[in-house]
Amino acid sequence: MDTQQISAPSRVPSSGVVHINIRLTDGYSIISNRLSQHRDMSLLAIGLGTHIQSLPAGRRIGVKALAEIFPESEARIAAALRELEHHGFLRRIRERVQGGRVATRTESYNHPEAAARRAGAGAGGGVAAVATSARVIDPAPAPDPAPAPDPAPVRVRVPEREPAPAPAPAPVPVPSSEPLVVREPAPDPAPRLVPSPAAPKPPPPPLPFPRRPSAPLYDEAARLLAGLHVSAPLFVLTEVDVERLTPGVAAWLERGVRPDAVRVALTDDPPVPLRHPAKLVRHRLIALLPPPVPAAVPVVPLQNCDDCDRAFRSPVPGCCGECRDVRAYADDEPRLLGA
Protein backbone atom coordinates (compact mmCIF):
# COMPACT_ATOMS: atom_id res chain seq x y z
CA MET A 1 0.00 0.00 0.00
CA ASP A 2 1.48 3.28 -1.10
CA THR A 3 2.12 6.04 1.43
CA GLN A 4 -0.12 9.07 0.93
CA GLN A 5 1.86 12.14 -0.08
CA ILE A 6 0.86 15.22 1.90
CA SER A 7 1.83 18.48 0.20
CA ALA A 8 2.98 21.33 2.38
CA PRO A 9 0.56 24.29 2.51
CA SER A 10 1.60 27.36 0.54
CA ARG A 11 2.97 30.15 2.67
CA VAL A 12 0.64 32.97 1.65
CA PRO A 13 0.62 36.00 3.95
CA SER A 14 -2.64 36.58 5.76
CA SER A 15 -2.50 40.34 5.13
CA GLY A 16 -0.62 42.83 3.00
CA VAL A 17 0.33 42.60 -0.65
CA VAL A 18 0.51 39.23 -2.46
CA HIS A 19 2.66 39.21 -5.62
CA ILE A 20 1.33 37.34 -8.65
CA ASN A 21 4.46 37.43 -10.84
CA ILE A 22 4.74 36.20 -14.42
CA ARG A 23 8.18 35.82 -15.98
CA LEU A 24 8.76 38.66 -18.42
CA THR A 25 10.62 38.13 -21.70
CA ASP A 26 10.22 41.57 -23.26
CA GLY A 27 8.99 45.08 -22.46
CA TYR A 28 10.53 45.49 -19.01
CA SER A 29 13.24 47.52 -17.28
CA ILE A 30 15.38 46.81 -14.23
CA ILE A 31 14.74 49.43 -11.52
CA SER A 32 16.76 49.49 -8.31
CA ASN A 33 14.98 49.37 -4.96
CA ARG A 34 17.06 52.39 -4.01
CA LEU A 35 14.61 54.35 -6.15
CA SER A 36 11.37 52.37 -5.91
CA GLN A 37 11.51 52.09 -2.09
CA HIS A 38 13.08 55.47 -1.29
CA ARG A 39 11.68 56.78 2.00
CA ASP A 40 12.55 60.48 1.60
CA MET A 41 10.97 61.12 -1.82
CA SER A 42 7.36 61.55 -2.82
CA LEU A 43 5.50 58.93 -4.86
CA LEU A 44 5.40 61.36 -7.79
CA ALA A 45 9.21 61.67 -7.77
CA ILE A 46 9.65 57.88 -7.49
CA GLY A 47 7.26 57.27 -10.38
CA LEU A 48 8.89 59.93 -12.52
CA GLY A 49 12.37 58.52 -11.77
CA THR A 50 11.14 55.04 -12.75
CA HIS A 51 9.76 56.40 -16.02
CA ILE A 52 13.02 58.22 -16.82
CA GLN A 53 15.15 55.13 -16.18
CA SER A 54 12.93 53.10 -18.52
CA LEU A 55 13.42 55.52 -21.45
CA PRO A 56 16.01 54.94 -24.18
CA ALA A 57 19.05 57.19 -24.40
CA GLY A 58 18.46 60.51 -26.14
CA ARG A 59 14.79 60.90 -25.19
CA ARG A 60 13.83 64.42 -24.06
CA ILE A 61 12.61 64.63 -20.47
CA GLY A 62 11.94 68.35 -20.11
CA VAL A 63 9.07 69.66 -18.00
CA LYS A 64 6.90 70.54 -20.99
CA ALA A 65 7.61 67.22 -22.71
CA LEU A 66 6.61 65.27 -19.60
CA ALA A 67 3.52 67.43 -19.02
CA GLU A 68 2.26 66.47 -22.50
CA ILE A 69 2.38 62.79 -21.49
CA PHE A 70 1.19 62.78 -17.89
CA PRO A 71 -1.82 64.55 -16.28
CA GLU A 72 0.29 66.29 -13.61
CA SER A 73 0.96 70.00 -13.96
CA GLU A 74 4.30 71.49 -14.94
CA ALA A 75 4.81 72.78 -11.39
CA ARG A 76 4.41 69.30 -9.85
CA ILE A 77 6.66 67.71 -12.48
CA ALA A 78 9.33 70.37 -11.88
CA ALA A 79 9.13 69.73 -8.13
CA ALA A 80 9.56 65.98 -8.70
CA LEU A 81 12.60 66.61 -10.91
CA ARG A 82 14.12 68.73 -8.16
CA GLU A 83 13.59 65.88 -5.69
CA LEU A 84 15.41 63.46 -8.01
CA GLU A 85 18.27 65.96 -8.40
CA HIS A 86 18.45 66.49 -4.65
CA HIS A 87 18.80 62.76 -3.93
CA GLY A 88 21.31 62.15 -6.75
CA PHE A 89 19.14 60.15 -9.19
CA LEU A 90 19.19 62.95 -11.74
CA ARG A 91 21.75 65.54 -12.75
CA ARG A 92 21.31 68.39 -15.22
CA ILE A 93 24.27 70.27 -16.66
CA ARG A 94 23.95 73.34 -18.84
CA GLU A 95 26.80 73.80 -21.31
CA ARG A 96 27.40 75.93 -24.36
CA VAL A 97 27.41 74.27 -27.79
CA GLN A 98 28.21 75.48 -31.26
CA GLY A 99 26.47 78.67 -32.31
CA GLY A 100 26.52 80.18 -28.84
CA ARG A 101 23.46 78.23 -27.70
CA VAL A 102 23.00 76.66 -24.27
CA ALA A 103 22.03 72.97 -24.17
CA THR A 104 20.98 70.84 -21.21
CA ARG A 105 22.58 67.44 -20.70
CA THR A 106 20.62 65.11 -18.42
CA GLU A 107 22.31 62.27 -16.56
CA SER A 108 20.20 59.54 -14.92
CA TYR A 109 21.69 57.39 -12.13
CA ASN A 110 20.29 54.06 -10.97
CA HIS A 111 22.88 53.84 -8.14
CA PRO A 112 23.92 57.40 -7.09
CA GLU A 113 26.30 56.25 -4.35
CA ALA A 114 28.26 53.86 -6.59
CA ALA A 115 28.39 56.45 -9.39
CA ALA A 116 29.79 59.03 -6.99
CA ARG A 117 32.47 56.60 -5.75
CA ARG A 118 33.42 55.68 -9.31
CA ALA A 119 33.65 59.34 -10.35
CA GLY A 120 35.93 60.19 -7.43
CA ALA A 121 38.08 57.01 -7.49
CA GLY A 122 39.74 56.72 -10.89
CA ALA A 123 41.68 59.27 -12.89
CA GLY A 124 41.22 59.23 -16.62
CA GLY A 125 37.85 57.57 -16.34
CA GLY A 126 35.84 60.73 -16.75
CA VAL A 127 34.74 59.93 -20.29
CA ALA A 128 33.67 56.39 -19.36
CA ALA A 129 31.86 57.65 -16.24
CA VAL A 130 29.92 60.23 -18.26
CA ALA A 131 28.97 57.63 -20.85
CA THR A 132 27.82 55.19 -18.17
CA SER A 133 25.81 57.77 -16.19
CA ALA A 134 24.10 59.22 -19.29
CA ARG A 135 22.91 55.79 -20.40
CA VAL A 136 19.44 54.64 -19.37
CA ILE A 137 18.41 50.99 -19.42
CA ASP A 138 16.84 49.88 -22.72
CA PRO A 139 13.40 48.27 -22.63
CA ALA A 140 14.80 44.96 -23.98
CA PRO A 141 17.55 43.13 -22.07
CA ALA A 142 20.93 43.05 -23.73
CA PRO A 143 22.36 39.60 -24.62
CA ASP A 144 25.02 38.22 -22.32
CA PRO A 145 28.52 38.89 -23.65
CA ALA A 146 30.66 35.91 -24.60
CA PRO A 147 33.39 35.03 -22.08
CA ALA A 148 36.79 36.50 -22.85
CA PRO A 149 39.43 33.98 -23.92
CA ASP A 150 42.02 35.38 -21.51
CA PRO A 151 41.85 37.55 -18.39
CA ALA A 152 44.03 40.24 -19.98
CA PRO A 153 42.34 43.65 -19.99
CA VAL A 154 40.76 44.76 -23.26
CA ARG A 155 42.55 47.71 -24.81
CA VAL A 156 40.33 50.28 -26.43
CA ARG A 157 41.85 52.40 -29.16
CA VAL A 158 40.86 56.01 -28.76
CA PRO A 159 41.61 58.60 -31.48
CA GLU A 160 44.18 61.15 -30.48
CA ARG A 161 42.71 64.34 -29.17
CA GLU A 162 43.39 66.93 -26.58
CA PRO A 163 43.03 65.78 -22.98
CA ALA A 164 39.62 66.50 -21.56
CA PRO A 165 39.62 69.42 -19.11
CA ALA A 166 38.93 68.76 -15.47
CA PRO A 167 35.19 68.56 -14.81
CA ALA A 168 33.81 71.81 -13.50
CA PRO A 169 31.70 71.77 -10.34
CA ALA A 170 28.09 71.01 -11.04
CA PRO A 171 25.95 74.18 -11.21
CA VAL A 172 22.69 74.59 -9.39
CA PRO A 173 20.16 72.32 -11.16
CA VAL A 174 17.52 74.32 -13.03
CA PRO A 175 14.52 72.71 -14.82
CA SER A 176 14.67 73.04 -18.60
CA SER A 177 11.48 75.13 -18.74
CA GLU A 178 12.92 77.85 -16.50
CA PRO A 179 15.36 80.51 -17.76
CA LEU A 180 18.97 80.46 -16.67
CA VAL A 181 19.21 82.66 -13.58
CA VAL A 182 22.50 83.98 -12.23
CA ARG A 183 22.31 84.21 -8.46
CA GLU A 184 24.20 87.04 -6.86
CA PRO A 185 26.00 86.40 -3.57
CA ALA A 186 24.05 87.34 -0.49
CA PRO A 187 25.16 90.63 1.09
CA ASP A 188 27.13 90.50 4.28
CA PRO A 189 24.98 90.90 7.40
CA ALA A 190 25.06 94.27 9.10
CA PRO A 191 27.50 94.42 12.00
CA ARG A 192 25.97 94.15 15.45
CA LEU A 193 26.41 97.25 17.52
CA VAL A 194 27.67 96.09 20.90
CA PRO A 195 28.48 98.78 23.48
CA SER A 196 32.00 98.77 24.78
CA PRO A 197 32.63 97.69 28.38
CA ALA A 198 33.78 101.23 29.20
CA ALA A 199 30.49 102.80 28.04
CA PRO A 200 28.48 104.43 30.86
CA LYS A 201 25.58 102.31 32.08
CA PRO A 202 22.09 103.82 32.37
CA PRO A 203 21.04 104.67 35.93
CA PRO A 204 18.81 102.10 37.67
CA PRO A 205 15.09 102.89 37.91
CA PRO A 206 14.06 104.73 41.05
CA LEU A 207 12.46 102.97 43.99
CA PRO A 208 8.69 103.56 44.32
CA PHE A 209 7.66 106.16 46.90
CA PRO A 210 4.31 106.54 48.67
CA ARG A 211 2.08 109.45 47.66
CA ARG A 212 1.02 110.24 51.23
CA PRO A 213 3.90 109.15 53.48
CA SER A 214 3.23 108.81 57.17
CA ALA A 215 5.10 107.55 60.23
CA PRO A 216 2.78 104.52 60.85
CA LEU A 217 3.13 103.48 57.20
CA TYR A 218 6.93 103.65 57.37
CA ASP A 219 7.03 101.75 60.66
CA GLU A 220 4.94 98.91 59.22
CA ALA A 221 7.19 98.72 56.13
CA ALA A 222 10.38 98.66 58.25
CA ARG A 223 9.02 95.87 60.47
CA LEU A 224 8.11 93.82 57.38
CA LEU A 225 11.63 94.15 55.90
CA ALA A 226 13.37 93.40 59.20
CA GLY A 227 11.32 90.21 59.63
CA LEU A 228 11.81 88.73 56.15
CA HIS A 229 14.44 86.29 57.44
CA VAL A 230 11.87 84.71 59.81
CA SER A 231 9.88 83.14 56.94
CA ALA A 232 12.72 83.20 54.37
CA PRO A 233 16.11 82.60 56.04
CA LEU A 234 18.05 83.63 52.92
CA PHE A 235 16.71 87.20 53.05
CA VAL A 236 18.88 88.67 55.80
CA LEU A 237 19.00 92.46 55.34
CA THR A 238 21.25 94.95 57.07
CA GLU A 239 20.00 98.04 58.87
CA VAL A 240 21.11 100.23 55.95
CA ASP A 241 19.23 97.99 53.49
CA VAL A 242 16.06 98.27 55.58
CA GLU A 243 16.27 102.08 55.62
CA ARG A 244 16.78 102.26 51.85
CA LEU A 245 14.00 99.81 50.97
CA THR A 246 11.37 101.09 53.41
CA PRO A 247 9.84 103.68 50.99
CA GLY A 248 9.31 100.96 48.37
CA VAL A 249 7.47 98.67 50.77
CA ALA A 250 5.46 101.64 52.06
CA ALA A 251 4.33 102.33 48.46
CA TRP A 252 3.06 98.73 48.22
CA LEU A 253 1.19 98.98 51.52
CA GLU A 254 -0.33 102.31 50.48
CA ARG A 255 -1.74 100.64 47.36
CA GLY A 256 -3.75 98.19 49.43
CA VAL A 257 -1.47 95.13 49.35
CA ARG A 258 -1.56 93.08 52.54
CA PRO A 259 1.76 92.55 54.39
CA ASP A 260 1.62 88.78 53.86
CA ALA A 261 1.21 89.28 50.12
CA VAL A 262 4.15 91.72 50.06
CA ARG A 263 6.33 89.20 51.94
CA VAL A 264 5.48 86.38 49.48
CA ALA A 265 6.08 88.57 46.42
CA LEU A 266 9.54 89.61 47.67
CA THR A 267 10.80 86.20 48.83
CA ASP A 268 9.09 83.62 46.58
CA ASP A 269 11.32 81.37 44.41
CA PRO A 270 14.72 83.04 44.92
CA PRO A 271 17.70 82.16 42.66
CA VAL A 272 20.26 79.66 43.90
CA PRO A 273 22.67 80.75 45.20
CA LEU A 274 21.25 84.05 46.48
CA ARG A 275 24.23 86.39 46.76
CA HIS A 276 22.60 89.82 47.07
CA PRO A 277 19.18 89.61 48.79
CA ALA A 278 18.86 93.41 49.07
CA LYS A 279 19.31 93.85 45.31
CA LEU A 280 16.72 91.16 44.60
CA VAL A 281 14.23 92.80 46.97
CA ARG A 282 14.82 96.19 45.34
CA HIS A 283 14.34 94.73 41.85
CA ARG A 284 11.07 93.05 42.80
CA LEU A 285 9.76 96.17 44.52
CA ILE A 286 10.21 98.04 41.22
CA ALA A 287 9.28 95.31 38.68
CA LEU A 288 6.26 93.87 40.53
CA LEU A 289 4.75 97.13 41.77
CA PRO A 290 0.93 96.79 41.73
CA PRO A 291 -1.25 99.58 40.29
CA PRO A 292 -2.59 102.24 42.64
CA VAL A 293 -6.01 101.80 44.17
CA PRO A 294 -8.59 103.75 42.16
CA ALA A 295 -10.03 106.76 43.94
CA ALA A 296 -13.39 106.13 45.58
CA VAL A 297 -16.40 107.86 44.03
CA PRO A 298 -17.82 110.37 46.56
CA VAL A 299 -21.26 109.40 47.84
CA VAL A 300 -23.84 112.18 48.02
CA PRO A 301 -25.71 111.93 51.33
CA LEU A 302 -29.47 111.62 51.66
CA GLN A 303 -31.44 114.66 52.84
CA ASN A 304 -35.09 115.04 53.92
CA CYS A 305 -37.10 117.69 52.09
CA ASP A 306 -38.21 120.54 54.34
CA ASP A 307 -41.61 120.77 52.65
CA CYS A 308 -42.70 117.22 51.68
CA ASP A 309 -40.34 115.27 54.00
CA ARG A 310 -39.27 113.00 51.14
CA ALA A 311 -35.68 111.78 50.87
CA PHE A 312 -33.39 113.11 48.15
CA ARG A 313 -29.63 113.24 47.60
CA SER A 314 -27.92 116.56 48.06
CA PRO A 315 -24.70 117.77 49.71
CA VAL A 316 -26.70 120.35 51.71
CA PRO A 317 -30.12 120.15 53.37
CA GLY A 318 -33.12 121.93 51.81
CA CYS A 319 -35.98 121.14 49.48
CA CYS A 320 -36.21 118.53 46.75
CA GLY A 321 -36.45 119.49 43.12
CA GLU A 322 -40.27 119.42 42.90
CA CYS A 323 -40.70 121.54 46.00
CA ARG A 324 -38.17 124.04 44.72
CA ASP A 325 -40.22 124.37 41.51
CA VAL A 326 -43.41 124.88 43.53
CA ARG A 327 -41.75 127.57 45.62
CA ALA A 328 -40.42 129.29 42.53
CA TYR A 329 -43.89 129.28 40.93
CA ALA A 330 -45.46 130.56 44.14
CA ASP A 331 -43.00 133.43 44.26
CA ASP A 332 -43.80 134.35 40.65
CA GLU A 333 -47.59 134.13 40.99
CA PRO A 334 -48.22 137.42 42.85
CA ARG A 335 -46.29 139.37 40.30
CA LEU A 336 -48.27 137.76 37.48
CA LEU A 337 -51.57 138.61 39.17
CA GLY A 338 -50.51 142.14 39.82
CA ALA A 339 -49.51 142.62 36.18
C-alpha positions, 0 to 999 in steps of 0.5 A: 500500500502506497504512502499518501503524499501530503503536500505542504501548505503554501505560505501565503501572507494573511495580510498585506500585498501578495505578488502574482508574478509572471516571468517577463521576456520583453517590455521590461526595465530593471529598476533598483529598490534604491529608487522604488523604495526610497523613503525620503521622496514623494510617490510622484518623484519615485514614479517619474524617476522610474519612467526616466530610467525606462526611457532609451538614451536621447529621449527628451525629459523636459518639463513641458515634454513630460507634461504632454504625457502625464496629467500632472501640472508642470509645477508638480513635475518640476518639483519631482525633478528637483527631488530626483536631483536632490537625492542624486538620481538625476543631474542636469548640466547646462553647457554651451554648444556650437552657435553660442546656444545653451544645451541641457545634458541630463544624466540619470543614475540608478545607483547614485552612491556607486556612481559618486564613488566611481567618479571620485576614485579613478583618474582618466575615467571621466569619459567612461563615467559620463557615458555610463551615467548618461545611459538609461536601461533599454526596454529589452535586455541586452544579450550576455557577452561571450566570455573573454578567452584570456583575463588580460584587460581589453585595450580600447583604441581612442583617437588622439585628441586633446586631454579633456579638461577637469570637470567643473563643479556642477551648477545649481540644477535648473529645470529646462522650462525655467530661464537660466538665472545667475544668483548674486552672492548674499550681502554681508549681514550688518555688523551688530552694535555692541556697546563697549565695556567702558560705556556708561551704564544707564542709571537704575530705575528709582524705587517707588515712593508713597504718595502720602507718606506717614510715620505709621506706614513707614514703621509697618514697612520697616518691620516687614523688611526686618522680619523677612528672614523669619519666613525666608532665612536667605533674606537677611538684610542689614540696617542700611538695606532696611532704611533704603528699601522702606519707601518701596514697601510703604508704596506697596502697603499704600496701594492696598497690598496686605503685608503677607502678600508683600512678603510672598512677592519679595521672597518667593522662588529666589535664585540659587545661590542668592548672593545679594538679597537686598538687590533682589528685593529692590528689583522686585519692589520696582518690577512687581509694583501693583497699580494704585487703588482707584479713587473712591467715588464720593457718595452724596448723602441723603437729605429730607425735604423741608416741605414734603419730608421725602428723601433726596440726595444733596450735599446740603439740606433743603428742598427737593427738586419738585418743591423748589419748583413749587416755591419758585412758581409761588414766588412768581404768581403774585407778580403775574396777578398784579400785572 
